Amino acid sequence: MRFSLGIAFIALFFSASVKAETCLPVEGLQFEKIGIFELLIIRDGKNWGIMSVLGIPADGKMEFRFFTPTICDGSQNDKIQINGKLTSISDIKPFK
């Protein structure tokens, strides 16, 4: 039993670490809240994808502060401020 739990944990660890991160330059990006944790990413006036964040962004006007020229999910570039509150990007999904 312990052996199978250990194998399951190792498989879970490697499957989580294999996920390719998605990165996006922040210049020219706009965001619109479309769900509790989801923001629509708009680039050059077109809907580009969806970004999920940890924490609930406020309704209404949002002010963003980026710490790097590129945002990514699941890396050191996943920290942003929304209305002065530090949050992390949990996922960036581009539309296909």
SULLIN-V710709 format. One record per residue. N is the residue number from 1. SS is DSSP state (H for helix, E for strand, L for the rest). PSI is psi in whole degrees, 0 to 359 (NA if undefined). D_FIRST is the distance of its C-alpha to the first C-alpha in Angstrom with 1 decimal. Layout:
n->N ss->SS psi->PSI d_first->D_FIRST
n->N ss->SS psi->PSI d_first->D_FIRST
//
This chain:
n->1 ss->L psi->313 d_first->0.0
n->2 ss->H psi->323 d_first->3.8
n->3 ss->H psi->316 d_first->5.4
n->4 ss->H psi->326 d_first->5.3
n->5 ss->H psi->321 d_first->6.3
n->6 ss->H psi->317 d_first->8.7
n->7 ss->H psi->317 d_first->10.0
n->8 ss->H psi->319 d_first->10.7
n->9 ss->H psi->316 d_first->12.4
n->10 ss->H psi->317 d_first->14.4
n->11 ss->H psi->318 d_first->15.5
n->12 ss->H psi->317 d_first->16.6
n->13 ss->H psi->312 d_first->18.5
n->14 ss->H psi->326 d_first->20.3
n->15 ss->H psi->326 d_first->21.2
n->16 ss->H psi->324 d_first->22.7
n->17 ss->H psi->343 d_first->24.6
n->18 ss->H psi->339 d_first->26.0
n->19 ss->L psi->125 d_first->27.8
n->20 ss->L psi->133 d_first->31.5
n->21 ss->L psi->149 d_first->33.5
n->22 ss->L psi->128 d_first->36.6
n->23 ss->E psi->154 d_first->39.7
n->24 ss->E psi->129 d_first->43.1
n->25 ss->E psi->140 d_first->46.4
n->26 ss->L psi->342 d_first->47.5
n->27 ss->L psi->125 d_first->51.2
n->28 ss->L psi->5 d_first->52.6
n->29 ss->E psi->147 d_first->49.5
n->30 ss->E psi->155 d_first->49.9
n->31 ss->E psi->148 d_first->47.4
n->32 ss->E psi->129 d_first->47.5
n->33 ss->E psi->127 d_first->45.1
n->34 ss->L psi->356 d_first->43.8
n->35 ss->L psi->182 d_first->40.8
n->36 ss->L psi->314 d_first->39.2
n->37 ss->L psi->4 d_first->37.4
n->38 ss->E psi->140 d_first->39.0
n->39 ss->E psi->135 d_first->42.2
n->40 ss->E psi->131 d_first->44.2
n->41 ss->E psi->125 d_first->45.1
n->42 ss->E psi->126 d_first->48.7
n->43 ss->E psi->126 d_first->50.1
n->44 ss->L psi->39 d_first->53.8
n->45 ss->L psi->5 d_first->54.3
n->46 ss->E psi->144 d_first->51.5
n->47 ss->E psi->120 d_first->48.1
n->48 ss->E psi->322 d_first->45.7
n->49 ss->E psi->195 d_first->42.2
n->50 ss->E psi->136 d_first->40.1
n->51 ss->E psi->127 d_first->38.8
n->52 ss->E psi->137 d_first->36.1
n->53 ss->E psi->158 d_first->36.3
n->54 ss->L psi->125 d_first->34.5
n->55 ss->L psi->160 d_first->36.8
n->56 ss->L psi->112 d_first->39.5
n->57 ss->L psi->147 d_first->42.7
n->58 ss->L psi->152 d_first->45.9
n->59 ss->L psi->160 d_first->47.9
n->60 ss->L psi->205 d_first->51.3
n->61 ss->L psi->133 d_first->52.3
n->62 ss->L psi->136 d_first->49.7
n->63 ss->L psi->130 d_first->50.5
n->64 ss->E psi->145 d_first->48.2
n->65 ss->E psi->124 d_first->48.0
n->66 ss->E psi->143 d_first->46.2
n->67 ss->L psi->347 d_first->45.5
n->68 ss->L psi->161 d_first->45.4
n->69 ss->L psi->352 d_first->47.3
n->70 ss->E psi->139 d_first->44.1
n->71 ss->E psi->146 d_first->41.3
n->72 ss->E psi->157 d_first->37.8
n->73 ss->L psi->138 d_first->34.5
n->74 ss->L psi->34 d_first->31.6
n->75 ss->L psi->189 d_first->33.7
n->76 ss->L psi->345 d_first->36.2
n->77 ss->L psi->26 d_first->38.8
n->78 ss->L psi->7 d_first->37.0
n->79 ss->E psi->130 d_first->39.0
n->80 ss->E psi->165 d_first->42.1
n->81 ss->E psi->134 d_first->44.2
n->82 ss->E psi->118 d_first->45.2
n->83 ss->L psi->42 d_first->48.1
n->84 ss->L psi->359 d_first->47.5
n->85 ss->E psi->127 d_first->43.8
n->86 ss->E psi->134 d_first->41.3
n->87 ss->E psi->170 d_first->38.5
n->88 ss->E psi->149 d_first->36.1
n->89 ss->E psi->121 d_first->35.9
n->90 ss->E psi->332 d_first->32.5
n->91 ss->E psi->141 d_first->33.5
n->92 ss->E psi->119 d_first->36.7
n->93 ss->E psi->109 d_first->37.0
n->94 ss->E psi->150 d_first->40.2
n->95 ss->L psi->147 d_first->41.8
n->96 ss->L psi->NA d_first->42.1
//
